[in-house]
Amino acid sequence: MKTVLIVYHSQYEGNTRKAARLVARGCAGIPGVSVRLYDVHRERVPIGAVERADGLALGSPDYFTYIAGDLKQFFDDLKIAEWAGRKVTGKPCVCFLTHGGGGGGIRSLNYLAEHAGFTRVAKSLVCEGAPSGKAAEKAMALGRALAEAVLRGKRARRGRKP
């Protein structure tokens, strides 16, 4: 069984949490893939969980065209773990962002994912407000794309990401 971590920040029962659950539903719909959600506003992600994971979905609300600080802390934790020789890089990922009228924070999220050594395997999702209708379908499709990449064994490589 392959494992996908959904790592996101949601201060309340908000739009980013809804998007994370939709991405998780898309992943879990692919046989052979299990999902674990981590809301970094409530708990830090154990580095061992990242090492064991086969792929990650990374999500944040947009805060003035940047990601949530708790998700940035996750990336800092990854870099410290990498320096210590832990195997936290080389995994496929997808990124998603919710916003209330901006959306520019997706550039920061994509940049951090790339520099953390992940390969984005699908176009990032930027959702204004709560994901519903086509946005909900796209969130689930994002999860399916990640799960399928994990099952294919897609690994990160340094250089330009899709």
ChimeraX attribute file (.defattr): number of C-alpha atoms within 10 A of each C-alpha:
attribute: neighborCount
match mode: 1-to-1
recipient: residues
	/A:1	8
	/A:2	16
	/A:3	22
	/A:4	28
	/A:5	23
	/A:6	24
	/A:7	22
	/A:8	27
	/A:9	26
	/A:10	22
	/A:11	16
	/A:12	9
	/A:13	8
	/A:14	14
	/A:15	23
	/A:16	27
	/A:17	23
	/A:18	18
	/A:19	29
	/A:20	29
	/A:21	18
	/A:22	23
	/A:23	32
	/A:24	26
	/A:25	18
	/A:26	22
	/A:27	29
	/A:28	20
	/A:29	15
	/A:30	16
	/A:31	12
	/A:32	14
	/A:33	19
	/A:34	17
	/A:35	19
	/A:36	14
	/A:37	17
	/A:38	17
	/A:39	21
	/A:40	21
	/A:41	15
	/A:42	11
	/A:43	10
	/A:44	15
	/A:45	18
	/A:46	12
	/A:47	18
	/A:48	12
	/A:49	14
	/A:50	22
	/A:51	16
	/A:52	14
	/A:53	20
	/A:54	26
	/A:55	30
	/A:56	28
	/A:57	25
	/A:58	22
	/A:59	30
	/A:60	33
	/A:61	30
	/A:62	25
	/A:63	16
	/A:64	13
	/A:65	16
	/A:66	18
	/A:67	25
	/A:68	22
	/A:69	14
	/A:70	20
	/A:71	24
	/A:72	18
	/A:73	13
	/A:74	18
	/A:75	17
	/A:76	14
	/A:77	16
	/A:78	23
	/A:79	18
	/A:80	13
	/A:81	18
	/A:82	16
	/A:83	10
	/A:84	9
	/A:85	9
	/A:86	15
	/A:87	16
	/A:88	21
	/A:89	23
	/A:90	17
	/A:91	26
	/A:92	27
	/A:93	33
	/A:94	26
	/A:95	27
	/A:96	25
	/A:97	28
	/A:98	29
	/A:99	22
	/A:100	13
	/A:101	11
	/A:102	16
	/A:103	21
	/A:104	17
	/A:105	23
	/A:106	25
	/A:107	15
	/A:108	15
	/A:109	27
	/A:110	23
	/A:111	12
	/A:112	16
	/A:113	23
	/A:114	21
	/A:115	15
	/A:116	20
	/A:117	22
	/A:118	24
	/A:119	27
	/A:120	25
	/A:121	23
	/A:122	19
	/A:123	13
	/A:124	22
	/A:125	20
	/A:126	25
	/A:127	26
	/A:128	18
	/A:129	17
	/A:130	17
	/A:131	21
	/A:132	16
	/A:133	8
	/A:134	10
	/A:135	18
	/A:136	18
	/A:137	14
	/A:138	21
	/A:139	28
	/A:140	23
	/A:141	19
	/A:142	28
	/A:143	30
	/A:144	22
	/A:145	21
	/A:146	30
	/A:147	34
	/A:148	18
	/A:149	20
	/A:150	25
	/A:151	18
	/A:152	9
	/A:153	14
	/A:154	18
	/A:155	19
	/A:156	19
	/A:157	15
	/A:158	12
	/A:159	10
	/A:160	8
	/A:161	15
	/A:162	11
